[in-house]
Amino acid sequence: MQIPYRHTEKIKLNQHTKAPLKKQVDAARIALILLPEKPGKAQWAQLAHSDVLKTRYQQLRRQDKKAARLVTDLPNKTGTRIILQTLAPQTCTFELLTLARKLAETIRTRDPASLLVQVAGFRQDETTRLVEATSAAVLASVCPMPGYQSEAAPVASLKHIDFYGLEERVDLSAVQAEIPGNHLARWLSVLPSNVLTPTAYRKFVTQLAKTEGWEMTFLDSRALKRKKAGAFLAVSQGSPVDDAGIVHLRYRPSRRGGKKLALVGKGICFDTGGVNVKPAKYMNGMHEDMQGSAVALGTLLALSRLKVNYPVDCWLALAENHIGSKAYKPNDVVTASNGISIEVKHTDAEGRMVLADTLALASKAKPHFIIDYATLTGACIYSLSSRYSGVFSNRDSLHGPLTTAGRDSGERVWPFPLDKDFDDSLKSDIADTLQCTLEGDADHILAARFLKRFVNDDIHWVHVDLAASTHKGGLGHIATDTTGFGVRYTLNLLLQQSIMENSWR
């Protein structure tokens, strides 16, 4: 398989402190202009062809007082397509990204080789948000996705974006790291299950690790048996091909030292539900049950691009949940690698099983912080819809930074309780814990309580239940149904909320 994200990494983002000259606008096939919701004389004066644009915008407003977007062609030789958008500077990040996605979709229809963007009338902090959101949306819109049509979709022509009217340069390094990471996560998630088997996934990651300079270890079934990883092996034992295992990737900064971060992802390449087989409606789309691993991998790529100064381990639990004579069954009892015995209640709760041993192994490496990602429970979607994802932590004091990171990044999350008395529902008569219950009440919380048993208490831990990994029509700045939710969120958590720099109660 190809490494998909090279295209957007070649797109140049140029920044200019002055307004574009008339000849520069006239040479452009398409230009995006961002103005305050009530532009004044000073803002109009900064625009080339200001008289034409102001007249046409005012005509639009007379027809529709709520209109905020003018799309028109300039009366020049090029017939420059102008998209003039007015907006309130205090627009929240999610709404700003959503707006940027819609603008990017309009731009994409013209497939320009270059894009001119002018920002006028905003403070520097406001301009920074606008440039960041626009960059993220436009770059995301041109990411090629897998396709198997007889006629391949053409690759986007975009080569560079020129931003004009900036008081000072905007740091876009996080966006330029996020987009390849998000693209990688989405690209992998869309691949059909007969293409992205655990074997193919492992081979791809091996290739990626060599390209990116990561160390890599693969724990196959024999290695996992030696480690007594019975929870993981219970799920994988039903597979007709013995190709399941745990990938361990290691990024190390040039300067050794620093607190270690661990990223853990659920990588179920297809989920039939096992013996408790899913009905057709719910089995459809289960090739994307590996999105947690894709997000963990995409986040590792983004952090590598940013050259973070602390070590990062990435653990990918790769398997399939099959039906067959060897598949694990309800009421089986298995023991995880940390010695905890588990009574199986429902074979479709396989994600928490593979994560149990993966988290236990990640914990043994003694990281300061573990973040795991999984498309884990329907209960989280029922609670939040697919607009938000759920977050859980063994540190109550992290709820504030977790929520703030969602609000500021535009990948919104909501924290759920993780109180000890939820364990009452997971009591087993013959094992240390039930895998789940059959009632389904608060299954997202019970799943998190179950996973908590496999993380050492002295490690800061966040579990992300990816309810927003798939959203019809896209979400925020991402136009595809598969959103890659989590890469952007985690970068905010690490860079803006600085969670690695503190110890939390």
Rosetta blueprint (number, residue, H / E / L):
1 M L
2 Q L
3 I L
4 P L
5 Y L
6 R H
7 H H
8 T H
9 E H
10 K L
11 I L
12 K E
13 L E
14 N E
15 Q E
16 H L
17 T L
18 K L
19 A L
20 P L
21 L L
22 K H
23 K H
24 Q H
25 V H
26 D H
27 A H
28 A L
29 R L
30 I E
31 A E
32 L E
33 I E
34 L E
35 L E
36 P E
37 E L
38 K L
39 P L
40 G L
41 K H
42 A H
43 Q H
44 W H
45 A H
46 Q L
47 L L
48 A L
49 H L
50 S H
51 D H
52 V H
53 L H
54 K H
55 T H
56 R H
57 Y H
58 Q H
59 Q H
60 L H
61 R H
62 R H
63 Q H
64 D L
65 K L
66 K L
67 A L
68 A L
69 R E
70 L E
71 V E
72 T E
73 D E
74 L L
75 P L
76 N L
77 K L
78 T L
79 G L
80 T L
81 R E
82 I E
83 I E
84 L E
85 Q E
86 T E
87 L E
88 A L
89 P L
90 Q L
91 T L
92 C L
93 T H
94 F H
95 E H
96 L H
97 L H
98 T H
99 L H
100 A H
101 R H
102 K H
103 L H
104 A H
105 E H
106 T H
107 I H
108 R H
109 T H
110 R H
111 D L
112 P L
113 A L
114 S E
115 L E
116 L E
117 V E
118 Q E
119 V E
120 A L
121 G L
122 F L
123 R L
124 Q H
125 D H
126 E H
127 T H
128 T H
129 R H
130 L H
131 V H
132 E H
133 A H
134 T H
135 S H
136 A H
137 A H
138 V H
139 L H
140 A H
141 S H
142 V L
143 C L
144 P L
145 M L
146 P L
147 G L
148 Y L
149 Q L
150 S L
151 E L
152 A L
153 A L
154 P L
155 V L
156 A L
157 S L
158 L L
159 K L
160 H E
161 I E
162 D E
163 F E
164 Y E
165 G L
166 L L
167 E L
168 E L
169 R L
170 V L
171 D L
172 L L
173 S H
174 A H
175 V H
176 Q H
177 A H
178 E H
179 I H
180 P H
181 G H
182 N H
183 H H
184 L H
185 A H
186 R H
187 W H
188 L H
189 S H
190 V H
191 L L
192 P L
193 S L
194 N L
195 V L
196 L L
197 T L
198 P H
199 T H
200 A H
201 Y H
202 R H
203 K H
204 F H
205 V H
206 T H
207 Q H
208 L H
209 A H
210 K H
211 T H
212 E H
213 G L
214 W L
215 E E
216 M E
217 T E
218 F E
219 L E
220 D L
221 S H
222 R H
223 A H
224 L H
225 K H
226 R H
227 K L
228 K L
229 A L
230 G H
231 A H
232 F H
233 L H
234 A H
235 V H
236 S H
237 Q L
238 G L
239 S L
240 P L
241 V L
242 D L
243 D L
244 A L
245 G E
246 I E
247 V E
248 H E
249 L E
250 R E
251 Y E
252 R L
253 P L
254 S L
255 R L
256 R L
257 G L
258 G L
259 K L
260 K L
261 L E
262 A E
263 L E
264 V E
265 G E
266 K E
267 G E
268 I E
269 C E
270 F E
271 D E
272 T L
273 G L
274 G L
275 V L
276 N L
277 V L
278 K L
279 P L
280 A H
281 K H
282 Y H
283 M H
284 N L
285 G L
286 M H
287 H H
288 E H
289 D L
290 M L
291 Q H
292 G H
293 S H
294 A H
295 V H
296 A H
297 L H
298 G H
299 T H
300 L H
301 L H
302 A H
303 L H
304 S H
305 R H
306 L H
307 K L
308 V L
309 N L
310 Y L
311 P L
312 V E
313 D E
314 C E
315 W E
316 L E
317 A E
318 L E
319 A E
320 E E
321 N E
322 H L
323 I L
324 G L
325 S L
326 K L
327 A L
328 Y L
329 K L
330 P L
331 N L
332 D L
333 V E
334 V E
335 T E
336 A L
337 S L
338 N L
339 G L
340 I L
341 S E
342 I E
343 E E
344 V L
345 K L
346 H L
347 T L
348 D L
349 A L
350 E H
351 G H
352 R H
353 M H
354 V H
355 L H
356 A H
357 D H
358 T H
359 L H
360 A H
361 L H
362 A H
363 S H
364 K H
365 A L
366 K L
367 P L
368 H L
369 F E
370 I E
371 I E
372 D E
373 Y E
374 A E
375 T L
376 L L
377 T L
378 G H
379 A H
380 C H
381 I H
382 Y H
383 S H
384 L H
385 S L
386 S L
387 R L
388 Y L
389 S E
390 G E
391 V E
392 F E
393 S E
394 N L
395 R L
396 D H
397 S H
398 L H
399 H H
400 G H
401 P H
402 L H
403 T H
404 T H
405 A H
406 G H
407 R H
408 D H
409 S H
410 G L
411 E L
412 R L
413 V E
414 W E
415 P E
416 F L
417 P L
418 L L
419 D L
420 K H
421 D H
422 F H
423 D H
424 D H
425 S H
426 L H
427 K L
428 S L
429 D L
430 I L
431 A L
432 D L
433 T E
434 L E
435 Q L
436 C L
437 T L
438 L L
439 E L
440 G L
441 D L
442 A L
443 D H
444 H H
445 I H
446 L H
447 A H
448 A H
449 R H
450 F H
451 L H
452 K H
453 R L
454 F L
455 V L
456 N L
457 D L
458 D L
459 I L
460 H E
461 W E
462 V E
463 H E
464 V E
465 D E
466 L L
467 A L
468 A L
469 S L
470 T E
471 H L
472 K L
473 G L
474 G L
475 L E
476 G L
477 H L
478 I E
479 A L
480 T L
481 D L
482 T E
483 T L
484 G L
485 F L
486 G L
487 V H
488 R H
489 Y H
490 T H
491 L H
492 N H
493 L H
494 L H
495 L H
496 Q L
497 Q L
498 S L
499 I H
500 M H
501 E H
502 N L
503 S L
504 W L
505 R L
